[in-house]
Amino acid sequence: MLSPTASIKTDNIAQEDNKTVIKIDKTLLCKYISDIEQSLKDGTWATKNFSIIDKELLPPMVKLANEKKEGLNLKYLTSPDKLYDEIFKIKNNDIKSSRYIINVGEKDTHFGVIDTRLIEGKISILLFEPASLTNSMSSSILAFRTKLAIEKCGLKNIIFSIIEMDIQRSKYECAIFSLSLGKKLAKESDSINIIHKLNIENKLDEEMINKKADPILPPELFKHTQGVNRIKDYISVKPEIGNKIINKKGQNIVNRQKDNLEKINERFISKSIYNKRLDEYKKLITDNFEENQLPHE
């Protein structure tokens, strides 16, 4: 059984430097993969807490994501305070587009995703919150600390908005949701560009909560949505999206979720993000170790 205080024992990690060599304890990683697989088989996946392991594995997962996708430009920030330096890098180095997985800080395991654009000398910053701002203290703290870090820069040409996704209903999957969103924001950059332009023009509310952002969000961002009603709400404001194919299987967003639904405590929840965690962990094995390096049972 996984202990929530266990450590993956990654070594030599500079968390914001994707060029750093990251050494992973392969024996522990294989054990956690086995634990995840077992939870998916025996139905305990909805209550298992892998959040601390997710947090420790984020640096190598982000590093690998950047290696696999040219132009992803995704960084992991251990706290909102780290955003201060990144904003000045954007300004001074004329960085047109960047993405950050940002942690609340300290020992918290909540994360969000920041997407930026430099447009005509103005910096548009969007914080994508995977959970709910109204039902999560950590989400609210992350939003507050991020806003403070931006204000600390003292720049007048920054426009900051928060987009509440409300696709996460579980406690422990923040890191994997954020990693997935970070990748999707890059892949759907054309759609996200439109949102940034609206932000630059001050046509977005500062906090787009209660699903107010749904009309401008692409369906690909909702791939791992856990709640059935959340998908229904999204489709209700964008009926034309209902039939759009979003994956290689030829599925739309509704059919894809149905394929991943399981009944837990009298309600249906998608296990898609839990499968995603397993995939991300396995990628670390595939890309860091040769077959003859892996531990044997």
Contacts in CASP RR format, 6 or more apart in sequence:
PFRMAT RR
TARGET T0000
AUTHOR 0000-0000-0000
METHOD contacts of the structure
MODEL  1
MLSPTASIKTDNIAQEDNKTVIKIDKTLLCKYISDIEQSLKDGTWATKNF
SIIDKELLPPMVKLANEKKEGLNLKYLTSPDKLYDEIFKIKNNDIKSSRY
IINVGEKDTHFGVIDTRLIEGKISILLFEPASLTNSMSSSILAFRTKLAI
EKCGLKNIIFSIIEMDIQRSKYECAIFSLSLGKKLAKESDSINIIHKLNI
ENKLDEEMINKKADPILPPELFKHTQGVNRIKDYISVKPEIGNKIINKKG
QNIVNRQKDNLEKINERFISKSIYNKRLDEYKKLITDNFEENQLPHE
1 35 0 8 1.000
2 32 0 8 1.000
2 35 0 8 1.000
2 48 0 8 1.000
2 49 0 8 1.000
2 50 0 8 1.000
2 53 0 8 1.000
4 49 0 8 1.000
4 51 0 8 1.000
4 52 0 8 1.000
5 52 0 8 1.000
6 28 0 8 1.000
6 52 0 8 1.000
6 53 0 8 1.000
7 28 0 8 1.000
7 52 0 8 1.000
7 56 0 8 1.000
8 24 0 8 1.000
8 25 0 8 1.000
8 28 0 8 1.000
8 29 0 8 1.000
8 32 0 8 1.000
8 53 0 8 1.000
8 56 0 8 1.000
8 57 0 8 1.000
9 25 0 8 1.000
9 28 0 8 1.000
10 22 0 8 1.000
10 23 0 8 1.000
10 24 0 8 1.000
10 25 0 8 1.000
10 56 0 8 1.000
10 57 0 8 1.000
10 59 0 8 1.000
10 60 0 8 1.000
11 22 0 8 1.000
11 23 0 8 1.000
12 20 0 8 1.000
12 21 0 8 1.000
12 22 0 8 1.000
12 23 0 8 1.000
13 20 0 8 1.000
13 22 0 8 1.000
13 59 0 8 1.000
13 60 0 8 1.000
14 20 0 8 1.000
15 58 0 8 1.000
15 59 0 8 1.000
15 76 0 8 1.000
15 77 0 8 1.000
15 78 0 8 1.000
16 75 0 8 1.000
16 76 0 8 1.000
16 77 0 8 1.000
16 78 0 8 1.000
16 82 0 8 1.000
18 62 0 8 1.000
18 63 0 8 1.000
18 66 0 8 1.000
18 75 0 8 1.000
20 59 0 8 1.000
20 63 0 8 1.000
22 59 0 8 1.000
22 60 0 8 1.000
22 63 0 8 1.000
24 57 0 8 1.000
24 60 0 8 1.000
24 284 0 8 1.000
24 288 0 8 1.000
26 285 0 8 1.000
26 288 0 8 1.000
26 289 0 8 1.000
26 293 0 8 1.000
26 294 0 8 1.000
26 295 0 8 1.000
27 295 0 8 1.000
29 57 0 8 1.000
29 281 0 8 1.000
29 284 0 8 1.000
29 285 0 8 1.000
30 285 0 8 1.000
30 294 0 8 1.000
30 295 0 8 1.000
32 50 0 8 1.000
32 53 0 8 1.000
32 281 0 8 1.000
33 278 0 8 1.000
33 281 0 8 1.000
33 282 0 8 1.000
33 285 0 8 1.000
35 48 0 8 1.000
35 50 0 8 1.000
36 45 0 8 1.000
36 48 0 8 1.000
36 50 0 8 1.000
36 274 0 8 1.000
36 277 0 8 1.000
36 278 0 8 1.000
36 281 0 8 1.000
37 278 0 8 1.000
38 44 0 8 1.000
39 45 0 8 1.000
39 48 0 8 1.000
39 274 0 8 1.000
40 271 0 8 1.000
40 274 0 8 1.000
40 275 0 8 1.000
40 278 0 8 1.000
43 262 0 8 1.000
45 271 0 8 1.000
45 274 0 8 1.000
46 170 0 8 1.000
46 264 0 8 1.000
46 269 0 8 1.000
46 271 0 8 1.000
46 274 0 8 1.000
48 172 0 8 1.000
49 171 0 8 1.000
49 172 0 8 1.000
50 172 0 8 1.000
50 277 0 8 1.000
51 109 0 8 1.000
51 171 0 8 1.000
51 172 0 8 1.000
51 173 0 8 1.000
51 174 0 8 1.000
51 175 0 8 1.000
52 109 0 8 1.000
54 109 0 8 1.000
54 172 0 8 1.000
54 173 0 8 1.000
54 174 0 8 1.000
54 175 0 8 1.000
54 176 0 8 1.000
54 277 0 8 1.000
55 103 0 8 1.000
55 109 0 8 1.000
55 175 0 8 1.000
57 280 0 8 1.000
57 281 0 8 1.000
57 284 0 8 1.000
58 76 0 8 1.000
58 101 0 8 1.000
58 111 0 8 1.000
58 175 0 8 1.000
58 179 0 8 1.000
59 76 0 8 1.000
60 284 0 8 1.000
60 288 0 8 1.000
61 179 0 8 1.000
61 280 0 8 1.000
61 283 0 8 1.000
61 284 0 8 1.000
62 74 0 8 1.000
62 75 0 8 1.000
62 76 0 8 1.000
62 101 0 8 1.000
62 179 0 8 1.000
64 283 0 8 1.000
64 284 0 8 1.000
64 287 0 8 1.000
65 72 0 8 1.000
65 74 0 8 1.000
65 179 0 8 1.000
65 183 0 8 1.000
66 72 0 8 1.000
66 73 0 8 1.000
66 74 0 8 1.000
67 287 0 8 1.000
69 183 0 8 1.000
69 186 0 8 1.000
71 186 0 8 1.000
72 99 0 8 1.000
72 182 0 8 1.000
72 183 0 8 1.000
72 186 0 8 1.000
73 95 0 8 1.000
73 97 0 8 1.000
73 98 0 8 1.000
73 99 0 8 1.000
73 186 0 8 1.000
74 99 0 8 1.000
74 100 0 8 1.000
74 101 0 8 1.000
74 182 0 8 1.000
74 183 0 8 1.000
74 186 0 8 1.000
75 86 0 8 1.000
75 98 0 8 1.000
75 99 0 8 1.000
75 100 0 8 1.000
75 101 0 8 1.000
76 100 0 8 1.000
76 101 0 8 1.000
76 103 0 8 1.000
77 83 0 8 1.000
77 86 0 8 1.000
77 100 0 8 1.000
77 101 0 8 1.000
77 102 0 8 1.000
77 103 0 8 1.000
78 103 0 8 1.000
78 105 0 8 1.000
79 102 0 8 1.000
79 103 0 8 1.000
79 104 0 8 1.000
79 105 0 8 1.000
79 106 0 8 1.000
79 145 0 8 1.000
80 102 0 8 1.000
80 104 0 8 1.000
80 105 0 8 1.000
80 142 0 8 1.000
80 145 0 8 1.000
80 146 0 8 1.000
80 148 0 8 1.000
80 149 0 8 1.000
81 145 0 8 1.000
81 149 0 8 1.000
82 102 0 8 1.000
82 149 0 8 1.000
83 100 0 8 1.000
83 102 0 8 1.000
83 114 0 8 1.000
83 146 0 8 1.000
83 149 0 8 1.000
83 150 0 8 1.000
84 149 0 8 1.000
84 152 0 8 1.000
84 153 0 8 1.000
86 98 0 8 1.000
86 100 0 8 1.000
87 123 0 8 1.000
87 125 0 8 1.000
87 150 0 8 1.000
87 153 0 8 1.000
87 155 0 8 1.000
87 158 0 8 1.000
88 153 0 8 1.000
89 95 0 8 1.000
90 98 0 8 1.000
90 116 0 8 1.000
90 118 0 8 1.000
90 123 0 8 1.000
91 118 0 8 1.000
91 123 0 8 1.000
91 155 0 8 1.000
94 118 0 8 1.000
95 116 0 8 1.000
95 118 0 8 1.000
96 117 0 8 1.000
96 118 0 8 1.000
97 115 0 8 1.000
97 116 0 8 1.000
97 117 0 8 1.000
97 118 0 8 1.000
97 189 0 8 1.000
98 115 0 8 1.000
98 116 0 8 1.000
99 113 0 8 1.000
99 114 0 8 1.000
99 115 0 8 1.000
99 116 0 8 1.000
99 182 0 8 1.000
99 185 0 8 1.000
99 186 0 8 1.000
100 113 0 8 1.000
100 114 0 8 1.000
100 116 0 8 1.000
101 111 0 8 1.000
101 112 0 8 1.000
101 113 0 8 1.000
101 175 0 8 1.000
101 178 0 8 1.000
101 179 0 8 1.000
101 182 0 8 1.000
102 111 0 8 1.000
102 112 0 8 1.000
102 113 0 8 1.000
102 114 0 8 1.000
102 127 0 8 1.000
102 142 0 8 1.000
102 146 0 8 1.000
103 109 0 8 1.000
103 110 0 8 1.000
103 111 0 8 1.000
104 110 0 8 1.000
104 111 0 8 1.000
104 138 0 8 1.000
104 141 0 8 1.000
104 142 0 8 1.000
104 145 0 8 1.000
105 145 0 8 1.000
108 138 0 8 1.000
108 141 0 8 1.000
109 172 0 8 1.000
109 174 0 8 1.000
109 175 0 8 1.000
110 131 0 8 1.000
110 136 0 8 1.000
110 138 0 8 1.000
110 139 0 8 1.000
110 141 0 8 1.000
110 142 0 8 1.000
110 174 0 8 1.000
111 130 0 8 1.000
111 142 0 8 1.000
111 174 0 8 1.000
111 175 0 8 1.000
111 177 0 8 1.000
111 178 0 8 1.000
112 127 0 8 1.000
112 128 0 8 1.000
112 129 0 8 1.000
112 130 0 8 1.000
112 142 0 8 1.000
112 174 0 8 1.000
112 178 0 8 1.000
112 181 0 8 1.000
113 127 0 8 1.000
113 128 0 8 1.000
113 130 0 8 1.000
113 178 0 8 1.000
113 181 0 8 1.000
113 182 0 8 1.000
113 185 0 8 1.000
114 125 0 8 1.000
114 126 0 8 1.000
114 127 0 8 1.000
114 128 0 8 1.000
114 146 0 8 1.000
115 125 0 8 1.000
115 126 0 8 1.000
115 128 0 8 1.000
115 182 0 8 1.000
115 185 0 8 1.000
115 192 0 8 1.000
115 196 0 8 1.000
116 123 0 8 1.000
116 124 0 8 1.000
116 125 0 8 1.000
116 126 0 8 1.000
117 123 0 8 1.000
117 124 0 8 1.000
117 193 0 8 1.000
117 196 0 8 1.000
117 200 0 8 1.000
118 124 0 8 1.000
119 196 0 8 1.000
119 197 0 8 1.000
119 200 0 8 1.000
120 200 0 8 1.000
121 157 0 8 1.000
122 157 0 8 1.000
122 158 0 8 1.000
122 159 0 8 1.000
122 200 0 8 1.000
123 155 0 8 1.000
123 157 0 8 1.000
123 158 0 8 1.000
123 159 0 8 1.000
124 159 0 8 1.000
124 196 0 8 1.000
124 197 0 8 1.000
124 199 0 8 1.000
124 200 0 8 1.000
125 150 0 8 1.000
125 158 0 8 1.000
125 159 0 8 1.000
125 160 0 8 1.000
125 161 0 8 1.000
126 160 0 8 1.000
126 161 0 8 1.000
126 162 0 8 1.000
126 163 0 8 1.000
126 192 0 8 1.000
126 195 0 8 1.000
126 196 0 8 1.000
126 199 0 8 1.000
127 142 0 8 1.000
127 143 0 8 1.000
127 146 0 8 1.000
127 160 0 8 1.000
127 161 0 8 1.000
127 162 0 8 1.000
127 163 0 8 1.000
128 163 0 8 1.000
128 165 0 8 1.000
128 181 0 8 1.000
128 182 0 8 1.000
128 185 0 8 1.000
128 221 0 8 1.000
129 139 0 8 1.000
129 142 0 8 1.000
129 143 0 8 1.000
129 162 0 8 1.000
129 163 0 8 1.000
129 164 0 8 1.000
129 165 0 8 1.000
130 165 0 8 1.000
130 167 0 8 1.000
130 168 0 8 1.000
130 174 0 8 1.000
130 177 0 8 1.000
130 178 0 8 1.000
130 181 0 8 1.000
131 139 0 8 1.000
131 165 0 8 1.000
131 166 0 8 1.000
131 167 0 8 1.000
131 168 0 8 1.000
131 169 0 8 1.000
131 174 0 8 1.000
131 177 0 8 1.000
132 139 0 8 1.000
132 164 0 8 1.000
132 166 0 8 1.000
132 209 0 8 1.000
133 139 0 8 1.000
133 140 0 8 1.000
133 143 0 8 1.000
133 162 0 8 1.000
133 164 0 8 1.000
133 207 0 8 1.000
133 209 0 8 1.000
134 209 0 8 1.000
134 210 0 8 1.000
138 174 0 8 1.000
143 162 0 8 1.000
143 207 0 8 1.000
146 160 0 8 1.000
147 160 0 8 1.000
150 158 0 8 1.000
150 160 0 8 1.000
159 199 0 8 1.000
159 200 0 8 1.000
159 202 0 8 1.000
160 206 0 8 1.000
161 199 0 8 1.000
161 204 0 8 1.000
161 205 0 8 1.000
161 206 0 8 1.000
161 207 0 8 1.000
161 208 0 8 1.000
162 206 0 8 1.000
162 207 0 8 1.000
162 208 0 8 1.000
162 209 0 8 1.000
163 195 0 8 1.000
163 208 0 8 1.000
163 213 0 8 1.000
163 217 0 8 1.000
164 207 0 8 1.000
164 208 0 8 1.000
164 209 0 8 1.000
164 210 0 8 1.000
164 211 0 8 1.000
164 213 0 8 1.000
165 181 0 8 1.000
165 213 0 8 1.000
165 217 0 8 1.000
165 221 0 8 1.000
165 222 0 8 1.000
166 211 0 8 1.000
166 230 0 8 1.000
167 177 0 8 1.000
167 221 0 8 1.000
167 222 0 8 1.000
167 224 0 8 1.000
167 225 0 8 1.000
167 226 0 8 1.000
167 227 0 8 1.000
167 230 0 8 1.000
168 174 0 8 1.000
168 177 0 8 1.000
168 226 0 8 1.000
168 273 0 8 1.000
169 226 0 8 1.000
169 227 0 8 1.000
169 230 0 8 1.000
169 269 0 8 1.000
170 226 0 8 1.000
170 269 0 8 1.000
170 273 0 8 1.000
173 273 0 8 1.000
173 274 0 8 1.000
173 277 0 8 1.000
176 273 0 8 1.000
176 276 0 8 1.000
176 277 0 8 1.000
176 280 0 8 1.000
177 224 0 8 1.000
177 273 0 8 1.000
179 280 0 8 1.000
180 223 0 8 1.000
180 224 0 8 1.000
180 273 0 8 1.000
180 276 0 8 1.000
181 221 0 8 1.000
184 220 0 8 1.000
184 221 0 8 1.000
184 223 0 8 1.000
185 192 0 8 1.000
185 221 0 8 1.000
187 220 0 8 1.000
188 218 0 8 1.000
188 220 0 8 1.000
188 221 0 8 1.000
191 217 0 8 1.000
191 218 0 8 1.000
192 218 0 8 1.000
194 216 0 8 1.000
195 204 0 8 1.000
195 213 0 8 1.000
195 216 0 8 1.000
195 217 0 8 1.000
198 204 0 8 1.000
198 216 0 8 1.000
204 213 0 8 1.000
205 212 0 8 1.000
211 233 0 8 1.000
211 234 0 8 1.000
211 237 0 8 1.000
214 233 0 8 1.000
214 234 0 8 1.000
214 237 0 8 1.000
214 238 0 8 1.000
215 237 0 8 1.000
215 238 0 8 1.000
217 234 0 8 1.000
219 234 0 8 1.000
219 238 0 8 1.000
219 241 0 8 1.000
219 242 0 8 1.000
219 244 0 8 1.000
219 246 0 8 1.000
219 252 0 8 1.000
219 253 0 8 1.000
220 246 0 8 1.000
222 230 0 8 1.000
222 231 0 8 1.000
222 234 0 8 1.000
222 253 0 8 1.000
223 246 0 8 1.000
223 247 0 8 1.000
223 253 0 8 1.000
223 256 0 8 1.000
223 272 0 8 1.000
224 270 0 8 1.000
224 272 0 8 1.000
224 273 0 8 1.000
224 276 0 8 1.000
225 231 0 8 1.000
225 234 0 8 1.000
225 253 0 8 1.000
225 257 0 8 1.000
225 270 0 8 1.000
225 272 0 8 1.000
226 269 0 8 1.000
226 270 0 8 1.000
226 272 0 8 1.000
226 273 0 8 1.000
227 257 0 8 1.000
227 268 0 8 1.000
227 269 0 8 1.000
227 270 0 8 1.000
228 257 0 8 1.000
228 261 0 8 1.000
228 268 0 8 1.000
228 270 0 8 1.000
231 253 0 8 1.000
231 254 0 8 1.000
231 257 0 8 1.000
234 241 0 8 1.000
234 253 0 8 1.000
235 241 0 8 1.000
235 242 0 8 1.000
235 253 0 8 1.000
235 254 0 8 1.000
241 252 0 8 1.000
241 253 0 8 1.000
242 252 0 8 1.000
242 253 0 8 1.000
242 254 0 8 1.000
243 252 0 8 1.000
244 252 0 8 1.000
244 253 0 8 1.000
245 251 0 8 1.000
245 252 0 8 1.000
246 252 0 8 1.000
246 253 0 8 1.000
246 256 0 8 1.000
247 256 0 8 1.000
249 256 0 8 1.000
251 259 0 8 1.000
256 272 0 8 1.000
257 270 0 8 1.000
257 272 0 8 1.000
260 270 0 8 1.000
260 271 0 8 1.000
260 272 0 8 1.000
260 275 0 8 1.000
261 268 0 8 1.000
261 269 0 8 1.000
261 270 0 8 1.000
261 271 0 8 1.000
262 268 0 8 1.000
262 269 0 8 1.000
262 270 0 8 1.000
262 271 0 8 1.000
285 294 0 8 1.000
END
